[in-house]
Amino acid sequence: MKTNKTDKNILAKGLKTMGISLGFMFLGPTLIHIALSNKEKPLYIPILIIAILICSLAVFFAFKGINTILDSMFKKNNS
């Protein structure tokens, strides 16, 4: 019976992706707070749009990172 082993290269790639997601998770809400506290400034709308895009990227990279980590642990290797 063959057991699955964790592919360390793919695991490292998944952890890097999760690190990127963590950065976006702090940056996005911070920019939203900055945008909403300065409604009278002319860059209110562009900063808010960028902040929402960064929050969306955080969710995307978190999903991609978790998926990569799970693939490294549970996907069968043909070798």
Secondary structure by P-SEA (a helix, b strand, c coil): cbbbbbcaaaaaaaaaaaaaaaaaaaaaaaaaaaaaacccccaaaaaaaaaaaaaaaaaaaaaaaaaaaaaaccccccc
